[in-house]
Amino acid sequence: MTTATQFDSLPTPATPTAGLVAIAMSGGVDSSTVAAVMQQQGRPIVGLTMQLWNQRRLPELQGHGPAQHRCCSLDDVYDAKRVAQHLNFPHYVVNFEEQFEERVVRPFVDQYLAGRTPIACTNCNTDVKFEPLLRMARQIGAERLATGHYARIRRNDASGRWELLRARDDSKDQSYFLWGLTQEQLSRSDFPLGELTKEEVRALARRVNLPVAEKPESMELCFVPNGSYVQFIESYSRERGVALDQHEGEIVTEDGTVIGRHNGLHQFTIGQRKGLGFAAGKPLYVLSIDPQSNRVVVGEDDALRTTVCELENVNWISCEQPGAPLRADVKIRHKHPPAPATVTALDATRARVTFDSPQRAITPGQAAVFYSGHVVLGGGWIR
Amino acid sequence: MNRVYLDFNATTPVEPEVLDAMLPYFSAEFGNAASIHTFGQKGRAAVETARESVAKLIGARAQEIVFTSGGTESDNHAIFGVVEQSLLPASLSRNSVPHIISTAVEHEAVLNTCQALEKAGSGVTYLSVDRHGLVNPDSVRRSIRPETVLITVMHANNELGTVQPLEEIGRIASEADVYFHTDAVQSAGKIPIDVNALGVDLLSISGHKLYAPKGVGALYIRGGTHLRQLLYGGHHQRGFRPGTENVPGIVGLGKAAELASKSLAQDNKRISALRDKLEQGLLARVPDSRVNGGAAPRTPNTTNLLFPGLEGEALVIALDLKGLACSTGAACSSGAVEPSHVLTAIGLPPEEARASLRFSLGRHTSAEDIEFALQVIPAAVAQLRELSPTYRREAAARP
């Protein structure tokens, strides 16, 4: 007798329809399990795997032998195909290399070069998965797109709006990366794993004998082969004819004293300590990065703590842009515990966040996401 | 689900007669064709019969046929073989930096081989084509240099079906005393081929494009042509292409060549009528559609259509889900679609190249198949255009 999670314990979809559902499949265990879950719910499904990045590009970043265990490696595409074959549903590989480079990779590199610390996964969600991929899903006759994100979507009947919620499994929650989704995108998306823990997902995968049930998780940025984004930025820039070695500059303290030199702003992020040494016996941290003067400003830990930040490209999810300041718990990076704050909308795309107490290393390029309990109210990019 | 296959340029099914001919050579007659004994002799006889049949299909002599693993190997063998031979100390090569003339619309098996040689120091001229996909023979003539060792121009294009003016190019090559290779993977079995009329010295064939199995092909090497071998090993095929012969595959290719020789003329009439019906039907039923390369001589089975305002990739998937198989561009290893260098070469902007689809018919295509295609394609195009931001904009902008 097995104690494995039963499929019938799963929530029914928010809007039950008999129509075709497209599954965004990476070849990993999560999205493969989504396919199994949707199929078990009796939905006709079609798998789509995005080809996002040519692994043979930037060969200096490659180790020897074929690319393995990264997004867009052939292995992952074949894994997705094996799952589709195992569960017997149609599966296609679709080429979004151009869109991915234009909307994710290039902005990622440009942001780093401008002294910011971007989040590529958010752009990929907002501008690739839930934009051209969702459109392609609809073009091939699927009205909905299901993904392996750990988050939840529900319709609020009172407000008439689609809401984004944290995953039930807090340790896996990915709502921080999904704040950019529009009402239209949310209304057409399914996140069947939002109610499950990772262990439950693995158990489901094993129960239906998915060929990827034991596949290890990938944590790295999918297009950065060896985990070194600094190397990636340098190689990618070289390919574009930009020599980063001309970008060296000064490392200064808050009062402007030059204490060293650096080889490019892209090697630094706010709050970073590594490689900066000590001043008067106290460790030094990156306080700010100034692309104009090409300077990295360093100081003590205390100076990293600030209370206010401004946001751009703000997206409101559970409500329209609020007319009055709003109380919320605000998260400023993926692993940041949400902190109480007041959020004030400045105009249609900008907002100000004022935390009740100072937060460490509020970093331009990262996102601030506003929560009320489990509900994502909205979010924006930190300026 | 009823499935209709209109992608015969990608691959063809093995004909039942071909399969029947092959079957004994897997187990019953398993001998190594290189062995002296009776087991081996049966294999040898089968291979030589096949060689005769392949030679006959293209007007060659049997000893001018070398069996390979397929079109890609044949192309590599021909191109590397000529260029590397010209670099040997003993060769009569006129220059130490060999030059190749090719075209912008070749299959990757030729293009990437040329690019590899370019990296190794050879010079390559990639001739452009006109908007129908045709190479101008005069441009071949103008590109010949003293150090030119090879001209390689495909016979029929895989995406458009365009048939190149090989006779003229063959005369030019012969006058200049330069070897002439053609990738005939998409023409063998579809249109008549006579290596002497075409004036080619080397010609590549792939089995699975003419109802033989995958993994077998042939290279025609005109008697007296000097080229270095690609593989080294035993003495099979006179040492020129070592490796134990793939007897069942070779028998299959031989049988397929025999069938093609017999039925080619009749097939062509029937298939080109169906192709024209499909083409005219789609042009009439899908607003703004166009034929790519339609004004050039084409293989009878191929049509390449442009449906402005949509992503061909999405249309291929939508059609497959409805039971119709066709293709856009050339498939790559993962199955994802890459932008077509052929459509770019005939002058299509990227968005039109991406909005083009290839339908290729075959010996098994029926009138019902075409009826089915004429029903599902216009509906699918309409559905995709409905969700296409660009097409709606274009349509709205019209007076």
Interface residues (C-beta under 8 A of the other chain):
Chain A: L20 V46 Q51 L74 V77 K81 P90 Y92 V93 V94 N95 E97 R135 M136 R138 Q139 I140 G141
Chain B: L310 E311 E313 A314 L315 I317 A318 D320 L321 S333 S334 G335 A336 V337 E338 Q383 L384 L387 S388
